[in-house]
Amino acid sequence: MVSNREPYIHTHVGSEIRCQVPASGLTVALDPVMRACRGTWIAHGSGDADREVVDDKNKVPVPPEAPKYTLKRVWLTREEEDGYYFGFSNEALWPLCHISYTRPIFDEADWNTYKKVNQLFAEAVLEEVEDRKAFVFVQDYHLALLPRLVRQANPNAIIAQFWHIPWPNREAFRICPWQEQILDGLLGNHLLGFHIRYHCNNFLDTTDRAIEARVDLDRYEVSRGGKKTAVRPFPISVDFEEISQQAQEKEVAEEVERLKKRLGLREELVGIGLDRIDYTKGIPDRFRAFDRFLERWPEYKKRVAFVQAGVPSRIHIGTYKKLNEEIDSLVEEINWKHASGHWKPIHYLREHCSPLTLLALRRMANFCVVSSLHDGMNLVAKEFVASRSDEDGVLILSPFTGAARELTDALLANPYATDHFAEAIKRALEMPAPERQRRMRRMREIVRENNIYKWAGEIISELVKFESGGG
């Protein structure tokens, strides 16, 4: 496995070193897969104590309490992290692929660093596999050039990549000055996966128009330089059984009570939002909808509260600084406008919440809001469903998420349409219990069936075809 984000981060807390699970849907989803198949996960070592726990090959066994696989860390300088991660990955590729009206920034120095860091990751992979046959599973948009680099150095490697964010239409992608190099890097894969077929179609259309390659729309394959890349949809999911079981534990019920006491919640109905603070998540849009809901139906004041847990993210990037300021301002404005006595409408937890706290928030919620402006899948929606073994709670879901293709019993609400979204909140609160249970039961069946192991199994099944020469 190769990804930018590591599944476990070691940090200094006072005089101790603690191991933390990062707030990342990608790593949370893939950790159980690696525990099951064992192997090596190569990722950027980003914790301030990461170097102190690895061996002379930069490796550490994880998870720390009961090791199942090896984490190998790649070290980056601050300049490399700035150019590769904050720069080209998140100021160019991220807004380029998400249609959320934030202009990409294409800086040649960032692009050069992105190429350099992809080479560093490729060298780390080649140190592991040498010239042996091996499965290399690459994650996401940070490493678009790596597959071609590894395949050129080791033709025996069988390489797959999963692109966790949307792929835009060709008109949007063609503004990228280095589109040909990115597409060529991705076509170094034997198998390239996206969440939904719509993104596969966008990729094939982009490739057909941008570079010299033969696109087979019937077989969903691209041929370039005599080599084929299969392009397939694989809707990612979560470990349903694990989450469902954890959510029923006694500690979760105790955490619910602790949270209610901390937030001063009494008998209020509770809505939740659980996100990394990112402009694609539509957080200001959901706050405006909640504000409109209280304006139109003031009888709900003092009867409902919204808890937003948000992990700060990419705070060195200007658009994220502005987003944080906008969110802070909106929370203050809405609370000032509607608060009464001890009650306030929005509780904003701007912090890294533990897995236990996240489970408790999902269990205490009457409704959960996912209001992404554009999202590849969105695992928050599936985690909420997996947590509700009581078959209660309503999911309000943006139609611009991949999850909306599967979770059709959610209340779909356009985050750009404030009044429509406010009406969805009212409908969620007033939905009769039998309907809530019927919808949640059906969504749980879908997430239970299409879980993370099925996702991984389908990708591995496709890869095996290449091992046997059938790909």
RODO-2510 file (C-alpha; in nm, 4 decimals, decimal comma):
residues 471
     n   res          X          Y          Z
     1     m     0,0000     0,0000     0,0000
     2     v     0,1256     0,3504    -0,0798
     3     s    -0,0405     0,6745     0,0293
     4     n     0,0511     1,0230     0,1368
     5     r    -0,1350     0,9998     0,4689
     6     e    -0,0118     0,7454     0,7239
     7     p    -0,2585     0,5299     0,9195
     8     y    -0,0880     0,5963     1,2565
     9     i     0,0899     0,9141     1,3686
    10     h     0,3300     0,9300     1,6623
    11     t     0,3357     1,2636     1,8425
    12     h     0,4845     1,4103     2,1578
    13     v     0,2354     1,4824     2,4332
    14     g     0,4299     1,6329     2,7207
    15     s     0,7089     1,3862     2,7971
    16     e     0,5225     1,0941     2,6352
    17     i     0,4958     0,9660     2,2789
    18     r     0,1408     0,8819     2,1800
    19     c     0,0092     0,7042     1,8719
    20     q    -0,2934     0,8675     1,7097
    21     v    -0,5282     0,7607     1,4288
    22     p    -0,5580     1,0580     1,1893
    23     a    -0,8930     1,2065     1,0890
    24     s    -0,8904     1,0534     0,7435
    25     g    -1,1627     0,8489     0,5819
    26     l    -0,9026     0,6920     0,3541
    27     t    -0,6781     0,5546     0,6271
    28     v    -0,9684     0,4501     0,8521
    29     a    -1,1210     0,2576     0,5618
    30     l    -0,7977     0,0890     0,4513
    31     d    -0,6545    -0,0024     0,7928
    32     p    -0,8801    -0,3106     0,8349
    33     v    -0,7835    -0,4249     0,4850
    34     m    -0,4147    -0,4106     0,5734
    35     r    -0,4776    -0,5849     0,9054
    36     a    -0,6405    -0,8676     0,7141
    37     c    -0,3832    -0,9086     0,4351
    38     r    -0,0700    -0,7879     0,6245
    39     g     0,2115    -0,6434     0,4138
    40     t     0,3769    -0,3011     0,4105
    41     w     0,2126     0,0426     0,4009
    42     i     0,4406     0,3215     0,2720
    43     a     0,3403     0,6757     0,3714
    44     h     0,4733     1,0184     0,4641
    45     g     0,5924     1,0318     0,8246
    46     s     0,4237     1,3503     0,9448
    47     g     0,4210     1,3151     1,3253
    48     d     0,6760     1,5004     1,5380
    49     a     0,7729     1,1716     1,7092
    50     d     0,7560     0,9475     1,4013
    51     r     1,1335     0,9256     1,3603
    52     e     1,1809     0,8167     1,7213
    53     v     0,9813     0,4935     1,6886
    54     v     1,1043     0,3538     1,3536
    55     d     1,3929     0,1111     1,2984
    56     d     1,6940     0,1696     1,0716
    57     k     1,4764     0,0939     0,7668
    58     n     1,2201     0,3576     0,8743
    59     k     0,9674     0,0887     0,9684
    60     v     0,7381     0,0417     1,2660
    61     p     0,4851    -0,2385     1,3315
    62     v     0,1224    -0,1245     1,3652
    63     p    -0,1305    -0,1029     1,5186
    64     p     0,0817    -0,0571     1,8319
    65     e    -0,1420    -0,2561     2,0666
    66     a    -0,1444    -0,5679     1,8419
    67     p     0,0743    -0,5308     1,5303
    68     k    -0,0682    -0,6762     1,2100
    69     y     0,1377    -0,5064     0,9389
    70     t     0,4387    -0,2790     0,8803
    71     l     0,4308     0,0969     0,8332
    72     k     0,7278     0,2308     0,6364
    73     r     0,7720     0,6069     0,6541
    74     v     0,8987     0,8426     0,3825
    75     w     1,0568     1,1646     0,5098
    76     l     0,9948     1,4991     0,3416
    77     t     1,1531     1,8362     0,4074
    78     r     0,9255     2,1287     0,4903
    79     e     0,9913     2,2704     0,1419
    80     e     0,8954     1,9384    -0,0196
    81     e     0,5787     1,9175     0,1872
    82     d     0,4895     2,2760     0,0969
    83     g     0,5338     2,2281    -0,2776
    84     y     0,4073     1,8714    -0,3158
    85     y     0,1268     1,8534    -0,0577
    86     f     0,0024     2,2052     0,0169
    87     g     0,1005     2,3326    -0,3267
    88     f     0,0355     2,1122    -0,6275
    89     s    -0,1785     1,8440    -0,4582
    90     n    -0,4105     2,0757    -0,2691
    91     e    -0,3987     2,4100    -0,4469
    92     a    -0,4025     2,2624    -0,8001
    93     l    -0,5339     1,9035    -0,8216
    94     w    -0,7864     1,9223    -0,5343
    95     p    -0,9826     2,2249    -0,6631
    96     l    -0,9319     2,1094    -1,0245
    97     c    -1,1102     1,7796    -0,9537
    98     h    -1,3821     1,9180    -0,7237
    99     i    -1,6338     2,1404    -0,8951
   100     s    -1,6823     2,3782    -0,6026
   101     y    -1,5843     2,7048    -0,7713
   102     t    -1,2439     2,7488    -0,6105
   103     r    -0,9849     2,8366    -0,8732
   104     p    -0,6845     2,5992    -0,8965
   105     i    -0,3371     2,7513    -0,8636
   106     f    -0,0789     2,6042    -1,1029
   107     d     0,2697     2,6909    -0,9837
   108     e     0,5638     2,5400    -1,1755
   109     a     0,7827     2,5201    -0,8635
   110     d     0,5070     2,3202    -0,6882
   111     w     0,4770     2,0924    -0,9913
   112     n     0,8529     2,0284    -0,9893
   113     t     0,8367     1,9383    -0,6183
   114     y     0,5374     1,7122    -0,6837
   115     k     0,7470     1,5245    -0,9439
   116     k     1,0409     1,4998    -0,7023
   117     v     0,8303     1,3639    -0,4163
   118     n     0,6583     1,1102    -0,6424
   119     q     1,0091     0,9901    -0,7311
   120     l     1,0935     0,9608    -0,3576
   121     f     0,7847     0,7484    -0,2954
   122     a     0,8632     0,5347    -0,6026
   123     e     1,2144     0,4697    -0,4686
   124     a     1,0668     0,3643    -0,1326
   125     v     0,8371     0,1189    -0,3126
   126     l     1,1248    -0,0201    -0,5207
   127     e     1,3382    -0,0692    -0,2074
   128     e     1,0629    -0,2997    -0,0830
   129     v     0,9748    -0,4957    -0,3956
   130     e     1,3131    -0,4761    -0,5780
   131     d     1,2590    -0,6618    -0,9079
   132     r     1,0195    -0,9190    -0,7633
   133     k     0,6579    -0,9688    -0,8607
   134     a     0,4433    -0,7723    -0,6168
   135     f     0,1051    -0,6043    -0,5862
   136     v     0,1424    -0,2298    -0,5377
   137     f    -0,1763    -0,0493    -0,4384
   138     v    -0,1458     0,3301    -0,4692
   139     q    -0,3892     0,5694    -0,3041
   140     d    -0,5178     0,8989    -0,4332
   141     y    -0,4195     1,2110    -0,6191
   142     h    -0,0933     1,2879    -0,4379
   143     l     0,0851     1,0110    -0,6262
   144     a    -0,0365     1,0343    -0,9857
   145     l     0,3126     0,9927    -1,1335
   146     l     0,4252     0,7002    -0,9176
   147     p     0,2676     0,4126    -1,1152
   148     r     0,4618     0,4925    -1,4325
   149     l     0,7886     0,5324    -1,2370
   150     v     0,7487     0,1945    -1,0627
   151     r     0,6345     0,0112    -1,3745
   152     q     0,9321     0,1367    -1,5758
   153     a     1,1757     0,0218    -1,3048
   154     n     1,0043    -0,3091    -1,2272
   155     p     0,7913    -0,4560    -1,5095
   156     n     0,7005    -0,7457    -1,2768
   157     a     0,5062    -0,5206    -1,0418
   158     i     0,1284    -0,5281    -1,0789
   159     i     0,0016    -0,1819    -0,9956
   160     a    -0,3420    -0,0509    -0,9068
   161     q    -0,4447     0,2956    -0,7992
   162     f    -0,7622     0,4214    -0,6411
   163     w    -0,8506     0,7862    -0,7062
   164     h    -1,0508     0,8876    -0,3993
   165     i    -1,1764     1,2209    -0,5272
   166     p    -1,3973     1,2974    -0,8286
   167     w    -1,2553     1,3091    -1,1796
   168     p    -1,3930     1,6192    -1,3553
   169     n    -1,5132     1,6474    -1,7126
   170     r    -1,2508     1,7071    -1,9800
   171     e    -1,3378     2,0771    -2,0147
   172     a    -1,2501     2,1328    -1,6493
   173     f    -0,9349     1,9172    -1,6539
   174     r    -0,7838     2,0610    -1,9697
   175     i    -0,6821     2,3854    -1,7945
   176     c    -0,4087     2,1893    -1,6127
   177     p    -0,0753     2,2748    -1,7816
   178     w     0,0644     1,9279    -1,7027
   179     q    -0,2400     1,7206    -1,7912
   180     e    -0,0463     1,4949    -2,0285
   181     q     0,2149     1,4001    -1,7674
   182     i    -0,0537     1,3286    -1,5072
   183     l    -0,2542     1,1114    -1,7441
   184     d     0,0599     0,9275    -1,8548
   185     g     0,1541     0,8622    -1,4910
   186     l    -0,1912     0,7200    -1,4167
   187     l    -0,1760     0,5007    -1,7271
   188     g     0,1261     0,3311    -1,5695
   189     n    -0,1340     0,1427    -1,3626
   190     h    -0,2709    -0,1930    -1,4649
   191     l    -0,5930    -0,0988    -1,2894
   192     l    -0,7299     0,2469    -1,2098
   193     g    -1,0342     0,2754    -0,9835
   194     f    -1,2852     0,5517    -0,9161
   195     h    -1,5855     0,5581    -0,6840
   196     i    -1,8536     0,5701    -0,9515
   197     r    -1,8879     0,4976    -1,3235
   198     y    -1,9522     0,8668    -1,3967
   199     h    -1,5935     0,9477    -1,2912
   200     c    -1,4625     0,6560    -1,5027
   201     n    -1,6436     0,8013    -1,8024
   202     n    -1,4964     1,1459    -1,7335
   203     f    -1,1457     0,9972    -1,7151
   204     l    -1,1841     0,8021    -2,0402
   205     d    -1,3218     1,1078    -2,2182
   206     t    -1,0361     1,3238    -2,0847
   207     t    -0,7760     1,0691    -2,1946
   208     d    -0,9326     1,0319    -2,5379
   209     r    -0,9049     1,4059    -2,6023
   210     a    -0,5798     1,4936    -2,4234
   211     i    -0,3128     1,2376    -2,5137
   212     e    -0,2177     0,9803    -2,7708
   213     a    -0,3893     0,6638    -2,6501
   214     r    -0,6580     0,4230    -2,7664
   215     v    -0,9704     0,4270    -2,5525
   216     d    -1,1982     0,1226    -2,5620
   217     l    -1,5335     0,2363    -2,4257
   218     d    -1,6827    -0,1129    -2,4472
   219     r    -1,4114    -0,2748    -2,2318
   220     y    -1,3361     0,0361    -2,0226
   221     e    -0,9667     0,0155    -2,1102
   222     v    -0,6984     0,2531    -2,2326
   223     s    -0,3989     0,1361    -2,4403
   224     r    -0,0851     0,3493    -2,4473
   225     g     0,2585     0,2385    -2,5613
   226     g     0,1344    -0,1192    -2,6034
   227     k     0,0231    -0,1403    -2,2376
   228     k    -0,3354    -0,1531    -2,1150
   229     t    -0,4982     0,0123    -1,8162
   230     a    -0,8389    -0,1103    -1,7013
   231     v    -1,0643     0,1634    -1,5586
   232     r    -1,3332     0,0454    -1,3160
   233     p    -1,5769     0,1817    -1,0550
   234     f    -1,5309     0,0495    -0,6995
   235     p    -1,7566     0,2312    -0,4468
   236     i    -1,5514     0,2425    -0,1270
   237     s    -1,7154     0,1720     0,2064
   238     v    -1,6465     0,1077     0,5759
   239     d    -1,6028    -0,1881     0,8098
   240     f    -1,9736    -0,2140     0,8870
   241     e    -1,9632    -0,4939     1,1453
   242     e    -1,6783    -0,3356     1,3426
   243     i    -1,8427     0,0070     1,3586
   244     s    -2,1856    -0,1365     1,4364
   245     q    -2,0441    -0,3451     1,7218
   246     q    -1,8308    -0,0635     1,8655
   247     a    -2,1283     0,1746     1,8639
   248     q    -2,3180    -0,0551     2,1009
   249     e    -2,0476    -0,0683     2,3670
   250     k    -2,1051     0,0668     2,7156
   251     e    -1,8261     0,3237     2,6804
   252     v    -2,0136     0,4893     2,3935
   253     a    -2,3262     0,5370     2,6049
   254     e    -2,1084     0,6881     2,8800
   255     e    -1,9442     0,9194     2,6252
   256     v    -2,2886     1,0346     2,5077
   257     e    -2,3723     1,1425     2,8635
   258     r    -2,0344     1,3139     2,9038
   259     l    -2,0829     1,5044     2,5769
   260     k    -2,4339     1,6171     2,6688
   261     k    -2,3044     1,7465     3,0015
   262     r    -2,0113     1,9232     2,8354
   263     l    -2,2373     2,0907     2,5756
   264     g    -2,5187     2,1678     2,8183
   265     l    -2,7685     1,9627     2,6182
   266     r    -3,0838     1,8565     2,8005
   267     e    -3,3832     1,7321     2,6036
   268     e    -3,2952     1,8967     2,2729
   269     l    -3,3137     1,7093     1,9449
   270     v    -2,9620     1,6893     1,8025
   271     g    -2,8251     1,7288     1,4504
   272     i    -2,4604     1,6591     1,3720
   273     g    -2,1983     1,7347     1,1099
   274     l    -1,8636     1,5508     1,1202
   275     d    -1,6058     1,6814     0,8767
   276     r    -1,2540     1,7801     0,8048
   277     i    -1,2733     2,1585     0,7619
   278     d    -1,2689     2,1847     0,3840
   279     y    -1,4465     2,4129     0,1386
   280     t    -1,5813     2,1124    -0,0557
   281     k    -1,7827     1,9934     0,2481
   282     g    -2,0402     2,2724     0,2341
   283     i    -2,0131     2,3576     0,6058
   284     p    -2,1156     2,7258     0,5700
   285     d    -2,4032     2,6121     0,3480
   286     r    -2,5406     2,3785     0,6169
   287     f    -2,5111     2,6537     0,8807
   288     r    -2,7045     2,8935     0,6574
   289     a    -2,9695     2,6235     0,6068
   290     f    -2,9939     2,5690     0,9836
   291     d    -3,0247     2,9466     1,0311
   292     r    -3,3039     2,9573     0,7704
   293     f    -3,4742     2,6623     0,9406
   294     l    -3,4847     2,8529     1,2723
   295     e    -3,6090     3,1676     1,0965
   296     r    -3,8943     2,9865     0,9246
   297     w    -3,9915     2,7597     1,2130
   298     p    -3,9018     2,9531     1,5309
   299     e    -4,1032     2,7072     1,7410
   300     y    -3,7962     2,4808     1,7174
   301     k    -3,5779     2,7277     1,9077
   302     k    -3,4617     2,5737     2,2350
   303     r    -3,5837     2,2358     2,1051
   304     v    -3,3005     2,1485     1,8643
   305     a    -2,9228     2,1969     1,8607
   306     f    -2,6639     2,1331     1,5925
   307     v    -2,3215     1,9925     1,6881
   308     q    -2,0480     2,0422     1,4298
   309     a    -1,7236     1,8537     1,4885
   310     g    -1,4528     1,9827     1,2599
   311     v    -1,0866     1,8927     1,2317
   312     p    -0,8731     2,1875     1,1099
   313     s    -0,7058     2,1015     0,7820
   314     r    -0,4496     2,2514     0,5425
   315     i    -0,4449     2,5703     0,7465
   316     h    -0,1348     2,6960     0,5636
   317     i    -0,3425     2,7441     0,2463
   318     g    -0,5150     3,0797     0,2011
   319     t    -0,8557     2,9416     0,0966
   320     y    -0,8660     2,7277     0,4122
   321     k    -0,7766     3,0247     0,6347
   322     k    -1,0656     3,2204     0,4807
   323     l    -1,2987     2,9226     0,5258
   324     n    -1,2106     2,8970     0,8955
   325     e    -1,2791     3,2679     0,9381
   326     e    -1,6111     3,2355     0,7553
   327     i    -1,7191     2,9410     0,9719
   328     d    -1,6205     3,1167     1,2966
   329     s    -1,8095     3,4267     1,1865
   330     l    -2,1214     3,2314     1,0878
   331     v    -2,1323     3,0365     1,4147
   332     e    -2,1032     3,3579     1,6149
   333     e    -2,3636     3,5364     1,4024
   334     i    -2,6214     3,2539     1,4136
   335     n    -2,5750     3,1906     1,7850
   336     w    -2,6064     3,5647     1,8611
   337     k    -2,9212     3,5839     1,6504
   338     h    -3,1092     3,2857     1,7959
   339     a    -2,9571     3,2027     2,1372
   340     s    -3,1842     3,2215     2,4399
   341     g    -3,0878     3,1668     2,8042
   342     h    -2,8510     2,8726     2,8312
   343     w    -2,9537     2,7422     2,4869
   344     k    -2,7588     2,8111     2,1689
   345     p    -2,8273     2,6599     1,8289
   346     i    -2,4753     2,5622     1,7137
   347     h    -2,1997     2,3911     1,9124
   348     y    -1,8762     2,3989     1,7160
   349     l    -1,6107     2,1475     1,8265
   350     r    -1,3061     2,2633     1,6352
   351     e    -1,0785     1,9826     1,7473
   352     h    -0,9584     1,6321     1,6740
   353     c    -1,2303     1,4109     1,8225
   354     s    -1,1395     1,0600     1,9366
   355     p    -1,3025     0,7583     1,7664
   356     l    -1,5063     0,7122     2,0873
   357     t    -1,6385     1,0695     2,0717
   358     l    -1,7274     1,0325     1,7031
   359     l    -1,9193     0,7124     1,7794
   360     a    -2,1054     0,8907     2,0584
   361     l    -2,1958     1,1836     1,8337
   362     r    -2,3365     0,9480     1,5717
   363     r    -2,5385     0,7611     1,8350
   364     m    -2,6847     1,0740     1,9976
   365     a    -2,7913     1,2354     1,6688
   366     n    -3,1500     1,2626     1,5522
   367     f    -3,0149     1,3609     1,2129
   368     c    -2,6745     1,3761     1,0415
   369     v    -2,5937     1,6297     0,7692
   370     v    -2,3558     1,5607     0,4800
   371     s    -2,3701     1,8696     0,2585
   372     s    -2,0687     1,8270     0,0286
   373     l    -2,0580     2,0552    -0,2739
   374     h    -1,8770     1,7754    -0,4585
   375     d    -1,7414     1,4521    -0,3125
   376     g    -1,6017     1,1276    -0,4514
   377     m    -1,7917     0,9081    -0,2018
   378     n    -1,8128     1,0533     0,1544
   379     l    -1,7633     0,7916     0,4220
   380     v    -1,9165     1,0042     0,7007
   381     a    -2,2571     0,9092     0,5588
   382     k    -2,1759     0,5370     0,5684
   383     e    -2,0187     0,5564     0,9152
   384     f    -2,3364     0,7213     1,0475
   385     v    -2,5501     0,4429     0,9020
   386     a    -2,3177     0,1696     1,0335
   387     s    -2,3338     0,3230     1,3836
   388     r    -2,7120     0,3111     1,4063
   389     s    -2,7824    -0,0419     1,5228
   390     d    -3,0978     0,1050     1,6819
   391     e    -3,2243     0,1662     1,3250
   392     d    -3,3027     0,5277     1,4088
   393     g    -3,1756     0,8656     1,2914
   394     v    -3,2113     1,0447     0,9578
   395     l    -2,9341     1,1066     0,7062
   396     i    -2,9573     1,4339     0,5100
   397     l    -2,7284     1,3843     0,2125
   398     s    -2,6022     1,6018    -0,0701
   399     p    -2,6817     1,4608    -0,4156
   400     f    -2,3294     1,5646    -0,5170
   401     t    -2,1671     1,2793    -0,3227
   402     g    -2,0904     0,9319    -0,4546
   403     a    -2,2744     0,7947    -0,1491
   404     a    -2,6016     0,9391    -0,2799
   405     r    -2,5925     0,6768    -0,5596
   406     e    -2,6163     0,3989    -0,3003
   407     l    -2,7979     0,5495    -0,0002
   408     t    -3,1194     0,6358    -0,1781
   409     d    -3,3196     0,6265     0,1479
   410     a    -3,1380     0,9347     0,2739
   411     l    -3,3120     1,2720     0,2435
   412     l    -3,1361     1,4261    -0,0554
   413     a    -3,0888     1,8032    -0,0234
   414     n    -2,9025     2,0408    -0,2535
   415     p    -2,6607     2,2419    -0,0337
   416     y    -2,6757     2,5344    -0,2767
   417     a    -3,0560     2,5635    -0,2234
   418     t    -3,0808     2,7046     0,1302
   419     d    -3,4590     2,6929     0,1669
   420     h    -3,4799     2,3425     0,0271
   421     f    -3,2097     2,2320     0,2728
   422     a    -3,3946     2,3995     0,5633
   423     e    -3,7081     2,2077     0,4656
   424     a    -3,5089     1,8831     0,4692
   425     i    -3,4030     1,9557     0,8302
   426     k    -3,7683     2,0075     0,9278
   427     r    -3,8708     1,6905     0,7490
   428     a    -3,5945     1,4950     0,9267
   429     l    -3,7121     1,6189     1,2663
   430     e    -4,0776     1,5433     1,1956
   431     m    -4,0334     1,2093     1,0194
   432     p    -4,2458     0,9409     1,1915
   433     a    -4,0466     0,6722     1,3731
   434     p    -4,1654     0,3854     1,1478
   435     e    -4,0426     0,5703     0,8375
   436     r    -3,7080     0,6549     1,0018
   437     q    -3,6592     0,2929     1,0938
   438     r    -3,7624     0,1657     0,7506
   439     r    -3,5174     0,3982     0,5751
   440     m    -3,2313     0,3296     0,8166
   441     r    -3,2863    -0,0468     0,7969
   442     r    -3,2564    -0,0394     0,4175
   443     m    -2,9449     0,1803     0,4255
   444     r    -2,7814    -0,0492     0,6811
   445     e    -2,8475    -0,3486     0,4572
   446     i    -2,6706    -0,1705     0,1717
   447     v    -2,3651    -0,0685     0,3783
   448     r    -2,3464    -0,4131     0,5400
   449     e    -2,3470    -0,5777     0,1952
   450     n    -2,1155    -0,3287     0,0208
   451     n    -1,8532    -0,3079     0,2957
   452     i    -1,4815    -0,2280     0,2808
   453     y    -1,3853    -0,5945     0,2433
   454     k    -1,6068    -0,6332    -0,0619
   455     w    -1,4451    -0,3192    -0,2077
   456     a    -1,0959    -0,4587    -0,1504
   457     g    -1,1960    -0,8053    -0,2696
   458     e    -1,3295    -0,6748    -0,5995
   459     i    -1,0087    -0,4784    -0,6630
   460     i    -0,7916    -0,7800    -0,5796
   461     s    -1,0059    -1,0009    -0,8043
   462     e    -0,9409    -0,7611    -1,0918
   463     l    -0,5676    -0,7553    -1,0150
   464     v    -0,5431    -1,1344    -1,0132
   465     k    -0,6465    -1,1289    -1,3785
   466     f    -0,3269    -0,9379    -1,4557
   467     e    -0,1162    -1,1867    -1,2585
   468     s    -0,2556    -1,4694    -1,4692
   469     g    -0,2031    -1,2702    -1,7889
   470     g    -0,5738    -1,2198    -1,8443
   471     g    -0,5761    -0,8421    -1,7947
***
